[in-house]
């Protein structure tokens, strides 16, 4: 009885929320440990490498985890085996790009060009490519144990690795080693907690089904990166390494709770909304209320306590003006509000609206650059990002609503096949 009760608790939403909160706390803790040990300059260099890895990851994102959760055929064994094959092939491509393209580019830009950081990042990507997708299949029925527990343990062990590494090294390599530690642990946990055996195969009908769902998300990947990371790209271009480290720390502090709620909403509400759409043809208002209510709380909390929290967590070397901190918090809150748009689009199966909704976010980069050039460095960057994110939010809401209206007006036979059946 006790064992069954434990399994039921780990499966549920409450444990998922607890695991997400603790995971994000671990992210913040290890970032603070690394930032304090490295100092703003080395931390800024680490941020540049992390940005490179995120670009390659976003540029080839197939959204297979979302496919397995939301698609009617996502639970089938041939689908999962094909998804494993596609993910592994993708990781091999990214690793090759890191070693064959990124290193020469970094040397040409007179950035740190040693082969070691690229090799470590490539190893991390290969670990992710071996992820077992059975945890996402379990998520379809509301069993969140695999995803929640695996991610939590990965973050805990990565934080422990960071604490140990800073004792022997105070260079940007610490942050890169921690990425590898987390990727390796998360992959191992996906195998240990899986209920089905891991298989790799390539089935053409399954690949065609995956392709139909994932193509818009693959198109969306580079758009999402350049729009979501415009602020950091502009900062890496305009600011010296020390100021980049300070700005990155401020972004991380508000990004942590944002990621917590985004991951929770994706983990819990996407399966629920998919079922509601399947059964009633529409979804309830809870997702919207929770999304926008959380955004308001984030913006207000960061404006009041953000500057004090930066000093407390990262140290006096990361001091930033209160006005800049408040603008960064408001920008992240507006960005978080867009989770409603992407979540609803995935639930309805209108994934083609996601690239359209994200396309206007590309204005962030030029607005950030113009702001940084015309106003005081970091302050101008923050104002440009807020302006661009506000424009993108309005456009995303309109784009997704239009796509859903078109779907409702179309004959059933022409509606997207990605909804659960």
N, C-alpha and C positions, 0 to 999 in steps of 0.2 A: 504493500500500500504506500509506504513511504517513497519507494522508488518510482511508482506511478505518479505520485503527487509531484515529485521533483521533475519528472519528465514533462508533466503538464505545465508546471510553472515556467520551465525553460522554453517551452514552445510558445508561450503567450506573449501578448503585446506589452505587458508590464515589464517582463524581463528584457524584451527588446529595447524598450525605452531606457531601462537601467543600464543595459550594456552600451547603448549609444552615448549616454551621458558620461559613463566611466571611460569609454574609449576617447571621447573628445577631451576629457580631463587629462588623459594620458598624452594626447597630442600636444596640448598646451604645456603640460609639465616638461616633456622632453624638449619642446621648442625653447622653453625658458632656460633649461639647463644648457642646451647647445648655444643659445644666443649669449648667455652670460659668460660661458667659457671661451667662446670664439671672439666676442666683440663685434661691433657693427660692421667693420670692414670685411672680415672673414665670413661673417654671416651673410653679407651682401653677395660675396662670390658664390657661396653655396646656393643662394636663391637663384642665381643665373643658371647653374646646372640643373636645378630642379625645374626651372621654367622650360629648359630644353627638353627634358624628359616628358613633361606634361604636354608639350607641343606634339611630340611624336606619338604619344599615347592618344591624344584627342584626334589627331589627324587620321588615325586608322581605327577609330572606335566603331565597332559593329553593333553595339547595343545588344549583344547576345544574352546578357543577364536579364535584361528587360523582356527580351523575346521569350525566354524560357518561362518567365513569370506570367506574362500577359497573353501569349498566343494560345489558341485552342489546342495546337499540337505540340506545345512546348514540353510536355511531359514524356513524349514518346522516346523510346530508346535510340532509334535511328537518328532522331533529331538531336539528342544529347551527344551522341557519338560524332555526328557531323559538326556540331558546335565546338566540341573539343578539338577537332582537326583544324577548323578555321581559326580558332584562338591560338593554337600552337603555331600555325603558319604565320599569323599576324605578328606574334612575338619574335619569331625568327627574322622577319623583315625589319622590325624596329631595331633589333639588336644589330643587324647588319648595317642599318643606316647610322646608328650611333658610332660604330667603329669605322665605317667607310666614308661618311659624309661629315658628321658633326665635328670630329677631331680636326680635319683640315680647315673647316670653316672657323672654328675657334682660334686656330693658330693664325689664320689670315686676319682675324679681327684683333689680334694681339691680346687675346684672353688666355687664361691658364690652359695650356695645351698638352699636359701630360696624358699618357694613355690610360693610366690607372682609373681616374674617375669615370671615364667612358666605359671601361671594361666592367667596373662594378655596376654601373647603371644597366649595361647590357645583360649582366647576370640576373639583375632584379627583374628585368622585363621577361627573361626566359622563365623565371619562376612563376610569374603571373600567367604566362602562356600555358602552364600545366595545371591551372586551376580546375578543380572538379566542380561541375555545374549542378551536381545533385542537390546541393543546398538551395539553389534557386528553384529547383523542381519542388522541393519540400515546402518552399514558401507559398506555393500556389494554394495549398490547403490550410494555410495559416500556421504552419510549423516553422517558427523562426529560429529554432535552436541552432541549426548549423551556421547560418549567417551571423547571428548575434554573438554566439559563443566564440566562433572562429575569429571574427574581427576583434572581439574584446581581448582574447589571449594574444593575438598578434600585436595589438597596441601595447599591452602590458609588457611583453617581452622586448619590443622595440624600445620602450622607455627604459627598461633595465639595461639594454645594450648601450643606450646613449649615456646613462650615468657612468657606466664602466669605461666607455671610450674616451670621454672627456678627461679622464684621469691620466691618460697616456698620450693624448693628441689634442691639440687646440687649433687645428686647421679645418678648412671647409670640408675635408674628406670625412669628418665625423658624421655630418648630415647625410652624406651619400652612403656610408656604411649602414646607417640606421635604416635607410630606404630598403637596402638589400635584406636586412634582418627582418623587417616587417613583411616584405613580399614572400620570403622563404617560409616564415612561420604561418602566414595566412594560407599559403598553398598546402602546406603539410596538414593544417587543421581541416581544410576542405576535404582531404582524403580520409582523415581519421574519423570525421563526423558523418561521412556519406553513408547511405544505406544501399546504394546500387554500386556495382563494380564500375571502374573507370574504363571506358572504351574509346578508341579513336578509329573512326571510319569516315569514308566520304560517300554519302548517298546523294545522287543527283537530284531526285525529287525533294529530298529534305533541304539540300542546298538552295534549290530554287525557292522553296517556301521561306527560308531564312533570308535569302537575298531580297525578296519582295518586301519583307518587313524592314530589313536593316539598311537598304540602300539610302532612304532619306536620312537615316541617322548617321551614315557614313559621310554623306554630303554635309550634314550638320556639324560634324566633328571639327573641321578646321574653322568653320564660322564661329562655333561655340568657343574655341580656344582664343581666337583673335579678339572676340568680343568680351569674353569673361576675363581674359588676362590682359586686356588693353592697358589697364592701369599699371600693372607690373611691367609690361613691355615698355611703356613710355618711361616709367621710373628707371628701368635698366638702361635705357638709351640716354636719358637726360641727367641722371643723378650720379655722382661718384659713389664708389662702393660703400662708403660709410653711411651716407644718407640713404642709399638703397636699403641697407640693413635696417635702419631705423624705420623707414616707411614700410618695409616688409613685416616688421614686428607689429606695427599698428594694424596692418591689414589682417594679420594672423589672429589677433586678439578678437576681432569681430567676426572673422571668417569661421572660427571654431564653433560658436553656438549656431551660426548659420548652417554649417555642414551638419551639425547634430540634428537639427529639425528637418533639413532636407532629406537626410538619410532615413530618418524615422518616417517621414511622410511617404517616401518611396517604398520603404519596407512594408508599412502597415496599410496605407491607404490605396496604393495601386491595385493590389488584388481585390480589395473591397469595392473600389469604384468600378473595376472591370466587371465584377459580378452584378453590381447595380445597373450598369449600362446594359448588360446582357438580359437581365430579368425585366427591367422597367423601361429601358430605352433612354434613361437619363440618370444623373447622379445627384445626390443630396448636397446641401449647402455646407456640411461640416468641414470639408476640405478647404473651401474658400475662407470660412470664418477663422479657422485655425491658422491658415497661412498668413492672412493679412493682419490678424490680431498679434501673431508672433512678431511680424515685421515692425509693428508700432512699438512693442515692448523693447525690441532690440535697439531701435534707433534712440528711444528715450533713455534707456539704460546706458548706452555707450556715450551719449552726450553728457550725462551726469557723472559717470564714474570711469570713463575710458582713459583719460589722462592719468588718473591716480592708479588704475590697474596696470597700465603700461610700465610705470615706474616701479610698482610693487613686484611685477612678474619678471620683467626683463632688466630692470636696473636703471640707474641714473644716466647711463650712457645712451639710452634710447628715449630721452625726453623729447616730446613733440608738442607743438603749440595746441592749446585747447580747441581753437577754431578748426584746425585741420583735422583733429581727432573727431570732432562732431560731424564734419562733412563726410569723412570716411564712413562713419557709422550709418549716416542717413543713406549713403550710396549703397552700402551692403544690404540695408533693409529693403530698398527698392528692388535690388537685384533678387533678393530672396523671394519677394512677392511674385516674381515670375515663375516660381515653382508651380503655382496654380495652373499656369498656361500649359507647361510641358506635361504635368501630371494628367490633366484632363485630356490632352491630345493623345497620350499613350493609352488611356482607358478607353477612349472612343475608337482607337485604331487609325486616327487621321494623322499618322506620323509625318506625312508630307507637309503639314502645317508647321512643324517644328523648325525646319530650316528657314521657312518664310518668316516665322516669328522672331528668329534669332538674327536674321540678316541685317536688320537695321541697327543692331548692336555694334556693327562694324564702325559706326560713327564715333564710338568711344575713343578709338586710337587717335584719329586726327584731333578730336576735341581735347584729349589729354595732352597731346603734343603742343597744340596751340596755347592751351592754358599754361603749360610749363614754360613756354617761351615768353609769353607776354606778361605773366604774373610771376610772383615769387615762387620759384621752383615747385616745392611740394604742395603749396597752397593752390597754385594754378592747376596742377595735376588733379587734385581732389575735386576742384570745382568743375573741371572738364569731364571727369568721370561721372559726377552727379548729373550733369546736364544730359550726357549721352544715355545714361541708364534710365532716366525719366522718359526720354523720347522712346527708347526701346520698349519700356513697359507698356506704354500706351499702344504702340504698334502691335506688340505680342498679343495683348488682350483682344484687339480687333481682329487679328489674323486667325486666332484659334476659334473665336466665336463664329466667324464667317465659315470656317471649314466644317464646324459642327452643324451649322444651319444647312450647308450644302449636302452634307451626309444625310440629314433628316429628310431633305427634299428629294433625294435620289431613290430609285427603285431598290428594293432589298437585294436584288441580284447584283447590283453595281456597287454596293457598299463594301468597305474594306473588309478583308477576310481575317484580319488579325485579332478580332474580338474573340473572347472565349465563347465556346459553344456549350 
